[in-house]
Amino acid sequence: MLDVNYIRANPDKIRNLVNIGRASNDKVDIDKWLYLDTQRRELLVKLDEINRKRNELAQKGKQGVDIESLKEEGRKLKEESTQLNTQIEELTKQWQGILDWIPNIPYEEVPVGTTSNQNIEFKAWTPESSYLPAEKLSGAEGSAASMPKYAVNSTKNFTPRPHWEIGPALDIMDLEAGPKVSGSRFYYIKKEGALIIMAVFNLLMKKLLQDGFDPMLVPLLVKERVLYGSGHFPGDADQIYKLENKYVEDNSQLYLLGSSEPSNFAYFMDKILNFDELPVKVMAQTACFRSEVGSWGKDVRGIKRTHQFDKLEMNMIIEADDEKAREMHEYLLSINEWLLQELKLPYHIINMCTGDLGYYAAAKKYDVEVWLPSTAEYMEVMSDSITTDFQTRRLNIKYRDQEGNLKYPYTLNDTGATHRLLIAIIEHYQTENGDLNVPDVLRDFVGKNLVSKNRE
């Protein structure tokens, strides 16, 4: 949530959010909000004055003034107070309804654009060439022309088969049992496939522990305030599964998480942190759930786009400083790159444009995408965002700076690893005869170098 004083002082910047594809004109009517805001503040001033007069009457009563002479005036003031409270409540509902749809202000270096084609790639890496020179980068995916045509970790040049063929053939993936058990977009990962994913999470978790991240085991069912606080409500409400609350304790309304980020940050809601506690660095590996509304009919084969998946999320709370946020943003990105380079997977990184930033809390976002030679396209595997104080205002998280002043800290979040990395590993480590080499850094955990159709 933006500071309302900032909105009042910068209405043109809020209007511009619509022009750059960041906000909906139907939801963010800043002129209406300013009108409601003025009316609301005027009524609040009147209410304060009425409350002051009522307090004066109460004091006169305590001082022995004839109560009967005060009753009529007290009754009128109470009626006025009731009417004003009703008007303020209705205005506040409309005022808040618009405020909830106003997204974070993008950083100045975020490309202006309304579609994904206007994202800007700024890094690309392959195991053979390391970082590609700047002249091979352009637009959203100019580096595609320089990406490998074949599986980079196989000994022969051949176009790899898609994961939905190799996985079932090796008996490490079952794409038919999931729909029988749960419906479309559910799946089973088994045997060495499950071990490979676990090994990836284990590799990253060791790195994060070395870097001082605290591991968390978090609730996967949360209340509406938590998802509102993280910026996922109201904008992403159609992506969230809501539980039927008939059998929920106290009839609470609970929602399934699409990321551990809301739970991680909500742990600190309504708290005041000391400056020496910053930066807060936490991580959680959890199951995640998404309805995928809007993508039905897309990526229906395999495990790329599913209703349930595992994810290791990294989150930070830092001091309220834009340059520090940029520094930590690059730091989180460096961890993403470290993991992909350890796995020897070709990738590029894009600076997301204003219209493709995603959920409303983001002020800047990088997506990290792995190259898939089977389809000659990039696939998102990681995401790295600065969310400034948007989430901490909603969650009421504060800290005392070095001078003792209370402030809202900044937050950052990063998708460290998901099941999609198994897709990339199958693409780049399969052999021509359909076996699967295990990446070197995962072999100790998996317990073998090769997954073969001819298991002994």
C-alpha positions in Angstrom: 0.0 0.0 0.0 1.3 3.4 -0.9 1.5 6.2 1.7 -1.8 8.2 1.3 0.1 11.4 1.7 2.3 10.4 -1.3 -0.9 9.8 -3.3 -2.3 13.2 -2.4 0.9 14.9 -3.4 1.5 13.0 -6.6 -1.8 12.3 -8.3 -0.2 12.5 -11.8 2.1 9.6 -10.9 -0.9 7.5 -10.0 -2.6 8.5 -13.3 0.5 7.5 -15.1 0.3 4.0 -13.7 -2.7 3.5 -16.0 -0.8 4.9 -19.0 2.1 2.5 -18.5 0.0 -0.6 -18.2 0.5 -1.0 -14.4 -3.0 -0.2 -13.3 -6.6 -0.6 -14.6 -8.5 2.6 -15.4 -11.6 0.9 -14.1 -10.1 0.2 -10.7 -7.8 3.2 -10.2 -9.9 6.3 -10.6 -7.6 8.8 -8.9 -9.9 11.8 -9.4 -12.7 10.0 -7.6 -10.3 8.9 -4.9 -9.2 12.5 -4.3 -12.8 13.6 -4.1 -13.6 10.9 -1.6 -10.5 11.7 0.3 -11.4 15.4 0.6 -15.0 14.6 1.7 -13.8 11.9 4.2 -11.2 14.2 5.8 -13.8 17.0 6.1 -16.2 14.7 7.9 -13.5 13.4 10.1 -12.8 17.0 11.2 -16.5 17.5 12.0 -16.6 14.2 13.9 -13.6 15.3 16.0 -15.3 18.5 16.8 -18.5 16.7 17.9 -16.5 14.3 20.0 -14.7 17.3 21.6 -18.1 18.8 22.5 -19.4 15.5 23.9 -16.3 15.2 26.1 -16.9 18.8 27.3 -20.5 17.9 28.3 -19.2 14.8 30.1 -16.7 16.9 32.1 -19.5 19.4 33.0 -21.6 16.5 34.3 -18.7 15.4 36.5 -18.3 19.0 37.8 -21.9 19.1 39.2 -23.6 21.0 36.4 -27.3 20.1 36.2 -27.4 17.0 34.0 -30.9 17.5 32.9 -29.9 20.8 31.1 -27.2 18.8 29.2 -29.3 15.9 28.1 -30.9 17.5 25.0 -27.6 18.9 23.7 -26.0 15.5 24.4 -28.7 13.7 22.5 -28.3 16.0 19.4 -24.6 15.5 19.4 -24.9 11.8 19.6 -27.3 11.8 16.7 -24.9 13.9 14.7 -22.1 11.6 15.6 -24.0 8.5 14.5 -24.9 10.1 11.2 -21.3 11.2 10.5 -20.0 7.8 11.4 -22.4 6.2 8.9 -21.3 8.7 6.2 -17.6 8.2 7.0 -18.0 4.4 6.9 -19.6 4.5 3.4 -17.0 7.0 2.1 -14.2 4.9 3.6 -15.4 1.8 1.9 -15.3 3.5 -1.5 -12.0 5.3 -0.7 -10.3 2.0 0.5 -11.8 0.1 -2.5 -9.8 2.3 -4.9 -6.7 2.5 -2.7 -6.5 -1.3 -2.6 -6.1 -1.4 -6.4 -3.3 1.2 -6.6 0.0 -0.7 -7.2 3.5 0.2 -6.2 5.3 2.9 -8.1 7.9 1.3 -10.5 11.5 2.3 -10.2 12.8 4.6 -12.8 15.0 1.9 -14.4 12.0 -0.3 -15.1 11.2 -0.4 -18.8 8.0 1.2 -19.8 5.7 -1.2 -21.7 2.4 -2.9 -21.7 3.3 -6.4 -22.9 5.9 -9.0 -22.3 7.6 -8.2 -25.6 8.7 -4.9 -24.1 10.7 -6.6 -21.3 14.5 -6.0 -21.6 17.1 -8.8 -21.3 20.4 -7.6 -19.8 22.3 -10.9 -19.2 22.6 -14.2 -20.9 24.8 -17.2 -20.0 25.7 -20.6 -21.5 28.0 -23.3 -20.1 30.2 -23.1 -23.3 30.5 -19.3 -23.7 29.8 -17.9 -20.2 28.2 -14.5 -20.5 27.2 -13.4 -23.9 28.5 -10.0 -25.1 26.1 -7.1 -25.0 25.7 -6.9 -28.7 24.0 -10.3 -28.7 21.3 -9.1 -26.3 18.3 -7.1 -27.5 14.6 -6.7 -26.7 12.9 -9.4 -24.6 14.9 -12.3 -26.0 17.5 -11.3 -28.6 19.9 -13.8 -27.1 17.7 -16.7 -28.3 19.7 -16.6 -31.6 22.8 -17.4 -29.7 21.4 -20.1 -27.4 22.4 -23.8 -28.0 20.3 -25.8 -30.4 21.1 -29.0 -28.6 21.3 -30.4 -25.1 24.4 -28.8 -23.7 25.4 -31.5 -21.3 25.2 -34.5 -23.7 28.1 -35.9 -25.7 26.3 -35.8 -29.1 24.4 -33.1 -30.9 20.7 -34.0 -31.1 17.5 -32.1 -30.6 16.2 -33.2 -27.1 12.9 -34.7 -26.6 10.4 -32.8 -24.3 10.2 -33.7 -20.6 6.7 -35.2 -21.0 8.2 -37.9 -23.2 11.5 -38.6 -21.4 10.1 -38.4 -17.8 7.4 -41.2 -18.3 9.8 -43.3 -20.4 12.3 -43.3 -17.6 9.6 -43.9 -15.0 10.5 -40.8 -13.0 7.3 -39.0 -13.9 3.7 -40.1 -14.2 1.4 -37.7 -16.0 -1.6 -39.9 -16.1 -2.0 -40.8 -12.4 -2.2 -37.2 -11.3 -5.4 -36.4 -13.3 -7.0 -39.6 -12.1 -6.3 -38.7 -8.5 -6.8 -34.9 -8.5 -7.8 -33.7 -12.0 -5.9 -31.8 -14.8 -2.6 -30.1 -14.1 -1.6 -32.5 -11.3 1.2 -35.0 -11.6 3.5 -37.5 -9.8 7.3 -37.2 -9.7 8.9 -40.3 -8.6 12.1 -42.3 -8.0 15.2 -40.4 -9.4 13.0 -37.6 -10.6 11.9 -36.8 -7.0 15.5 -37.2 -5.8 16.8 -34.7 -8.4 14.3 -32.1 -7.3 15.2 -32.7 -3.7 18.8 -32.5 -4.5 18.3 -29.1 -6.2 16.5 -27.8 -3.1 19.2 -29.2 -0.9 22.0 -27.6 -2.9 20.3 -24.2 -2.8 19.4 -24.5 0.9 23.0 -25.2 1.8 24.0 -22.1 0.0 21.4 -20.0 1.7 22.3 -21.3 5.2 25.9 -20.3 4.5 24.6 -16.8 3.5 22.8 -16.4 6.8 19.2 -17.2 5.8 17.0 -18.6 8.6 14.9 -21.6 7.5 11.2 -21.5 8.3 8.4 -24.0 8.3 5.3 -22.0 7.7 1.5 -22.3 7.6 0.2 -23.0 4.1 -3.3 -21.9 5.0 -3.6 -18.2 5.8 -6.2 -15.6 6.5 -7.2 -12.9 4.0 -5.2 -10.2 5.8 -2.0 -12.1 5.1 -2.6 -12.2 1.3 -3.8 -8.6 1.3 -0.7 -7.6 3.3 1.6 -9.3 0.8 -0.1 -7.6 -2.1 -1.7 -10.7 -3.6 -5.2 -9.5 -2.8 -7.2 -8.1 -4.4 -5.3 -8.3 -7.7 -4.5 -12.0 -7.7 -7.5 -13.3 -5.9 -8.6 -15.4 -8.9 -5.3 -17.4 -8.6 -5.9 -18.3 -4.9 -7.8 -21.4 -3.7 -10.3 -20.5 -1.0 -11.4 -23.2 1.5 -15.0 -23.9 2.3 -15.0 -22.6 5.8 -17.8 -24.7 7.2 -15.5 -27.1 8.9 -12.7 -24.6 9.6 -12.1 -23.8 13.3 -14.1 -20.6 14.3 -15.4 -20.5 10.8 -12.3 -18.6 9.7 -11.9 -18.0 6.0 -8.6 -19.6 4.9 -6.7 -19.6 1.6 -4.0 -21.9 0.2 -0.7 -20.2 -0.5 0.8 -19.8 -3.9 4.1 -19.0 -2.3 5.6 -19.0 1.2 6.3 -15.3 0.9 3.0 -14.2 2.5 3.6 -16.4 5.5 7.2 -15.5 5.8 6.5 -11.8 6.0 3.3 -12.1 8.0 5.4 -13.7 10.8 6.6 -10.1 11.4 3.2 -8.3 11.1 2.3 -5.8 13.9 5.9 -6.0 15.1 8.6 -3.3 15.6 12.1 -4.5 14.6 15.3 -3.0 15.9 17.8 -1.6 13.4 20.4 -4.2 14.4 17.9 -7.0 13.5 18.1 -5.9 9.8 18.5 -7.4 7.3 16.0 -10.2 8.1 16.8 -13.1 5.8 14.4 -16.1 5.8 13.7 -19.0 3.5 11.0 -21.7 3.2 10.5 -24.7 1.0 6.8 -25.5 0.7 4.1 -26.9 -1.5 2.4 -24.1 -3.4 -1.0 -23.9 -5.1 -2.4 -21.8 -8.0 -5.6 -22.0 -9.9 -4.0 -20.9 -13.1 -7.1 -19.0 -14.2 -6.4 -17.3 -17.5 -4.0 -20.0 -18.6 -6.4 -22.9 -19.2 -5.5 -24.4 -22.5 -1.9 -23.3 -22.3 1.1 -25.6 -21.5 -1.3 -28.5 -20.9 1.4 -31.1 -21.5 3.9 -32.0 -18.8 4.6 -30.2 -15.5 5.4 -26.6 -16.6 2.1 -25.0 -15.5 0.4 -26.9 -12.7 -2.0 -26.4 -9.8 0.5 -27.7 -7.2 4.2 -27.4 -7.1 7.1 -27.1 -4.7 9.1 -23.9 -4.3 12.0 -22.7 -2.2 11.5 -19.0 -1.5 13.9 -16.4 -0.2 12.7 -13.2 1.5 14.4 -10.2 3.0 13.4 -7.2 5.2 15.8 -4.3 5.0 16.1 -0.7 6.0 14.0 1.8 4.0 16.6 2.7 1.4 16.2 2.5 -2.4 19.9 2.0 -3.1 20.2 -0.7 -0.4 17.1 -2.3 -2.0 18.8 -2.3 -5.4 22.0 -3.8 -3.9 20.0 -6.6 -2.2 18.1 -7.2 -5.4 21.3 -7.9 -7.3 22.5 -10.0 -4.4 19.4 -12.3 -4.6 19.8 -12.5 -8.3 23.5 -13.6 -7.9 22.2 -16.6 -5.9 19.8 -17.5 -8.7 22.7 -17.3 -11.2 24.9 -19.3 -8.9 22.4 -22.2 -8.8 21.9 -22.2 -12.6 25.6 -22.1 -13.3 26.2 -24.9 -10.8 23.6 -26.9 -12.8 25.2 -25.8 -16.1 21.9 -24.6 -17.5 21.8 -21.8 -20.1 19.7 -18.9 -19.2 19.0 -15.2 -19.6 17.7 -12.5 -17.2 15.0 -9.9 -18.1 14.1 -6.6 -16.5 10.3 -6.8 -16.5 8.5 -3.8 -18.0 5.8 -1.8 -16.2 2.9 -3.8 -17.7 4.5 -7.1 -16.8 5.6 -6.6 -13.2 2.9 -8.9 -11.9 1.5 -8.5 -8.5 0.9 -5.0 -7.2 3.6 -4.9 -4.5 6.5 -5.1 -7.0 8.4 -1.9 -7.8 11.0 -3.8 -9.8 11.3 -7.4 -10.9 13.7 -9.6 -12.7 12.7 -12.9 -14.3 15.3 -15.6 -14.8 14.5 -17.9 -17.7 16.2 -21.2 -18.8 16.6 -22.0 -22.4 14.7 -25.1 -23.7 16.2 -26.4 -27.0 13.4 -28.9 -27.6 11.0 -26.0 -28.3 13.6 -23.2 -28.9 12.1 -21.0 -26.2 12.8 -19.6 -22.7 11.0 -20.8 -19.6 10.7 -18.8 -16.4 12.2 -20.6 -13.5 13.0 -17.8 -11.0 11.7 -14.3 -10.1 13.3 -11.6 -8.0 11.4 -8.5 -6.8 11.8 -5.3 -4.8 8.6 -4.4 -3.1 9.8 -1.3 -1.1 7.5 -0.6 1.9 4.3 -1.6 0.1 3.9 -4.8 2.0 5.1 -3.6 5.4 2.5 -0.8 5.4 -0.2 -3.3 4.8 1.2 -5.8 7.4 2.1 -3.0 9.9 5.8 -4.0 10.1 8.0 -1.2 11.4 11.6 -0.7 12.6 13.5 1.8 14.6 16.2 3.5 12.6 19.6 4.4 14.1 18.1 7.7 15.4 15.2 5.9 17.0 12.6 6.9 14.5 9.8 4.5 13.5 9.7 3.6 9.8 8.3 1.0 7.5 11.1 -1.2 6.2 11.5 -2.5 2.7 11.0 -6.1 1.6 12.4 -8.2 -1.2 11.5 -11.7 -2.4 12.9 -14.3 -4.7 11.8 -17.6 -6.1 15.0 -19.7 -5.6 14.0 -23.0 -7.1 10.9 -24.9 -8.3 10.0 -28.2 -9.9 10.5 -26.5 -13.3 14.2 -27.0 -12.9 13.6 -30.7 -13.4 12.2 -29.8 -16.9 15.4 -27.9 -17.7 17.6 -30.8 -16.4 15.8 -33.3 -18.5 16.2 -31.1 -21.5 19.9 -30.6 -21.1 21.1 -33.9 -19.5 19.2 -36.5 -21.6 21.2 -38.8 -23.9 20.4 -39.6 -27.5 19.1 -43.0 -26.4 16.7 -41.5 -23.8 18.7 -41.9 -20.6 19.3 -39.1 -18.2 22.7 -38.0 -16.9 22.6 -36.6 -13.4 24.2 -33.2 -13.0 27.6 -33.5 -11.2 26.6 -31.3 -8.2 23.5 -33.5 -7.5 25.1 -37.0 -7.8 26.0 -37.5 -4.2 22.4 -36.8 -3.1 20.8 -38.8 -6.0 23.2 -41.7 -5.5 23.9 -42.3 -9.2 25.4 -40.7 -12.3 22.8 -42.0 -14.8 19.1 -42.7 -14.9 18.5 -45.4 -17.4 15.5 -47.2 -18.8 17.4 -50.4 -18.2 17.6 -50.2 -14.4 19.3 -53.3 -12.8 
